[in-house]
Amino acid sequence: MRADLLVQNGRLVDGTGAPERKADVAIRAGKIVAVGNLGESVDAQEVYDASGQVVAPGFIDIHSHGDLILAWPSEDRLRLVAGRLAQGITTEIVGNCGLGAAPLFGAGRELLPHLNAWMTPSSFEWSWSGIDSYLTHLERIGLPVNVGTLVPHGPLRLGAHRLVPGETSGTARRVMADVVDAALDEGAFGLSAGLIYPPGMYTSTAELSFLAERAALKNALFTCHIRGSSETLLPAVEEIIQIGRETGVHVHHSHAEAVGRSHWEKLGRFLEMEAAARAEGIELTADMFPYTVAATMMLAIFPPWSLEGGLPRLISRLEDPELRGRIRHDVETVAPDWPPWREGGWPHNLVRAVGWDRIRVSSVGSERNRSAEGMSLAELGRARGKDPFDAIADLMVEEGGGVGQFVLDITGEDGLRTLVGRPDVAFVTDANDYGKGKPHPAAYGSFPRVLGRYVREEQLLGLSDAIRRMTSLPADLLGLEGRGRLEEDAFADLVVLDPDTIRDQATLDEPRQPSRGIARVLVNGRTVYADGALTGTLPGKGLRRHSISI
């Protein structure tokens, strides 16, 4: 048998959850052509001796926000994805949390670049429209990893209804449904919603069910950053259960969490609710990032009415003393209740949930405010001689809204361990490096953190099961064919790692530290990372659901 590469003598962990075994892997033309004790039966152009190392499927990050990093036609792009390859990621799914770069139509062409500014590395031309043209753009500029996408709800509603609250008309819903159908036909893996961000925060359960039914009809996934993870956590979980019950769609709870110490106790309760829903026959799964800190855009701390019309309108309201006073009142006093999409409602008041001292500035766009990065909002206020609200409001005005944040007090360490112990919960990063400020350390360390801390050190789960939750589990959730398992005729996405040394090194203060213990990473049979460095090859593919060709 001829092969391009023979990975020999490795401890094979095949992604299914089966116990590891000693086996060789032969690769030809981007695919695995044999797995087993191959001995002298393979004539390979290259032989890699993996003695003592684990050979596993490439990790699938089902929750990436790399939509615009991966679309950026810049030589700096590889630098920003290096930390992801160094932690073994070979496939990313973008379009999460109702946020994304496509489909682009109607008013979305004007509004979406402003809303996505926080995850855009630098301005460039958005040259695509639908899902297929977006993926084609990615392939044209070259990909270091495979990339698939969900259909984000945000661009749908922006395109059909602009950035205004209230129920959508029947006409607007039909437009959105048609765009969802077309996107799924073009290869999107499902529909996503983000219900603490505009315009998702303005959206009723009825609208979500209407669109989720389109995904259900095509046996696709509906992922959801739920309505809130503090005061509204339990009704928000009940909402996605209701959507699954009404439509039959497979519901996926994005980054399951409880935000704010006083709400951590709700974690066990919502896990019981979801278990009961599964017992009822509702398809419901979840993912998690293994950190007690989350990253998002700073506009998420402001009340929904202040975001109507988009980021420029928020900035103008913050410049108006009367409107600023009204915003301040809401941020400091309004407690979310149900239903949060009604007029005056609010799904998730982050400041109330965690406090001014537990939200940090993660990034700004200008050099003049670089010193703000890493400061809590309480510290920012002291540095500027103002209260925290005025300090962050002024910073938002100065930066045109281009400010990122870290939110502390997410779930708690005991809560993380509970989620790690759930076999149906996939591991994700929910983080990317945009070249601004301080990225979330998960962009550099999420998967090795699980393997080093929770597998090797704390022994909360076995190595084979952990890798299953990074590979075949997300692949099965997506209906992603030919990836997530090491078996004959699968695509040759591989990670070679040292289970005794693998660990994350990235921290909040020093986030751009690559993980240790990943020896080699292959995407479609070609080496993209080896010996601590990128190779510069771009063998990744734009993935389309139900298409298995390379």
Secondary structure, 3 states (H helix, E strand, C coil): CEEEEEEEEEEECCCCCCCCEEEEEEEECCEEEEEECCCCCCEEEEEEECCCCEEEECEEECCCCCCCCCCCCCCCHHHHHHHHHCCCEEEEEECHHHCCCCCCCCCHHHHHHHHCHHHCCCCCCCCCCCHHHHHHHHHHHCECCEEEECEEHHHHHHHHHCCCCCCCCHHHHHHHHHHHHHHHHCCCCEEEEECCCCCHHHCCHHHHHHHHHHHHHCCCEEEEECCCCCCCHHHHHHHHHHHHHHHCCEEEECCCCCECHHHCCHHHHHHHHHHHHHHHCCCEEEEECCCCCEEEEHHHHCCHHHHCCCHHHHHHHHHCHHHHHHHHHHHHHCCCCCCCCCCCCCCCCHHHHHCHHHEEEEECCCHHHHHHCCCEHHHHHHHHCCCHHHHHHHHHHHCCCCCEEEECCECCHHHHHHHHCCCCEEECCCCCCCCCCCCCCHHHHHHHHHHHHHHHHCCCCCHHHHHHCCCHHHHHHHCCCCCCCCCCCCECCEEEECCCCCECCCCCCCCCCCCECEEEEEECCEEEEECCEECCCCECCECCCCCCCC
